[in-house]
Amino acid sequence: MKWNKRKIIDRVMSTLTAACVVIAIIPLLSILYTVTINGISAVSLDFLTQIPRPVGEAGGGLGNAIEGTFIVVGIACLIGLPVGILSGVYLSEYGQNRFGRFVSFVADVLTGTPSIVAGMFGYTFIVLYFGSFSAIAGGVALSVLMIPIVTRTTEESLRLVPGSIKEASLALGIPKWKTTFYIVLSTARSGIITGALLSIARISGETAPLLFTSFGNMFWANGLDKPISTMPVQIYTYAITPFPDWHAKAWAGALVLIILILVLNIGVRFVTRRKYGV
Amino acid sequence: MQNKITIKNLNAWFGAKQVLHDIDIGIEKNGITAIIGPSGCGKSTFIRCLNRMHEVVPYAKASGKVLVDDRDIYDSDIDPVEIRRRIGMVFQKPNPFPTMSIRDNVVAGLKLGGLKDKKILDTMTEESLKKAALWDEVKNDLNKSGVSLSGGQQQRLCIARALAVEPEVILFDEPCSALDPISTSKIEDLMLELKEKYTIVIVTHNMQQAARVSDHTAFFLYGKLIEFGETDQIFKKPKEKSTEDYIIGRFG
């Protein structure tokens, strides 16, 4: 093969892009490796199903934190998914005006807001108002992070639906609202679900917004209006102590959290895999 | 001849730009009326005014009268949704609903109109696909995706979908411009069959197509109706110079 300038540049650039991919993947693999190595030994059935024990006592787990994470994230979804999806529908279908553009802009800014600000929101409006840390305050704080992500991804997915599909539906005598909800939303389904999924994965690992909203608890959940344990906060609590036993539990908790989010991703992709090859 | 649709003094705009000027025309019942003219002459806008699809586009408006069975569809107490159910439309590019099966595509209008009875839906699926001359090709694949079909089959699927809601008029907006000659001739045969029961308006760029299928032809230029008459007369003895120029290919 004869080498000339064009071929050399081609080879150099291809190598460069491949090298960048490797660099991007290194931290990811290193995190997975470290978390697995440090955490796997402490993971057991007891770890997944029992509540924490006092320092010095062997055993115990973070069953309550797993439960709490599901509850708090569940509350965030109950608020965040409908509000986010409907806002996205508004922005894409009706929001071609100043107000719509303003909302889009605000959603973009909110997406980049430090998550502890969401925690301050939950603290100010829920915790101070009701006078207690609570699962609901945590859910509200997480939903604040969730709504802008869901709104923007829904809006973008809906914009990708060709106008010809909407026209086909309207021309059949299907009213606009039914066209939007049954034809357009269903065509954009996989994009919207992906957005919802990303937002759930994102908030499931959030610690900062929960520190002073859901706070934490060493026992099983005992009410939505009471402080509740969550995995990120529990991991944090374990990690900042000086006890090696608890450090191991923090690693194990991190591993479980990563696996849960992975399972969630795979599960939803499986459920929503495209029925047809479109 | 009895007119199904009478258009009186129809004007249409996109924003400040007027695209149709004082159109007066009668569409014969159980006939095929072809609309011909160069690109941008307002053909598509014209038929989109006949089922109130024109106003779906932002900043688009229309004025004048469109009488369907002597009732003005632009009356303020008329629901455009109801008009679109009675006056169906087939578009230039086949546009089946991508997430739906063939069966669901056909009965989409009925299902979203609230019809749930599975038996009736199945009957309507079969009937509509038969009317659209597609049944034999897809009867074993009703659960397959609508977009898995070829372009010509997709277009007939769209025709079946329009037929399923039992319209009185069907508007075809250049239905064959994305299709090969074989699919085109299938759709032309189909239109000739359909006119027994339906009133048909077709916009076409293809002069031979207009000559082959239509009973009446209207020639549009720069948003104005230049000439309207029996297809034979328009193609053989056009009264207007510009009609003749367009038909023999001197411009457009």
Chai-1 contact restraints between the chains, C-beta under 6 A:
chainA,res_idxA,chainB,res_idxB,connection_type,confidence,min_distance_angstrom,max_distance_angstrom,comment,restraint_id
A,S164,B,N95,contact,1.0,0.0,6.0,A-B,restraint_1
A,I165,B,N95,contact,1.0,0.0,6.0,A-B,restraint_2
A,A168,B,N95,contact,1.0,0.0,6.0,A-B,restraint_3
A,L170,B,V56,contact,1.0,0.0,6.0,A-B,restraint_4
A,A171,B,M53,contact,1.0,0.0,6.0,A-B,restraint_5
A,A171,B,R84,contact,1.0,0.0,6.0,A-B,restraint_6
A,A171,B,M89,contact,1.0,0.0,6.0,A-B,restraint_7
A,L172,B,G109,contact,1.0,0.0,6.0,A-B,restraint_8
A,L172,B,V165,contact,1.0,0.0,6.0,A-B,restraint_9
A,G173,B,V81,contact,1.0,0.0,6.0,A-B,restraint_10
A,G173,B,R84,contact,1.0,0.0,6.0,A-B,restraint_11
A,G173,B,R85,contact,1.0,0.0,6.0,A-B,restraint_12
A,I174,B,L112,contact,1.0,0.0,6.0,A-B,restraint_13
A,P175,B,V81,contact,1.0,0.0,6.0,A-B,restraint_14
A,K178,B,L112,contact,1.0,0.0,6.0,A-B,restraint_15
A,Y182,B,L112,contact,1.0,0.0,6.0,A-B,restraint_16
A,S186,B,T99,contact,1.0,0.0,6.0,A-B,restraint_17
A,T187,B,P98,contact,1.0,0.0,6.0,A-B,restraint_18
A,T187,B,T99,contact,1.0,0.0,6.0,A-B,restraint_19
A,Y276,B,S145,contact,1.0,0.0,6.0,A-B,restraint_20
A,V278,B,P98,contact,1.0,0.0,6.0,A-B,restraint_21
A,V278,B,V147,contact,1.0,0.0,6.0,A-B,restraint_22
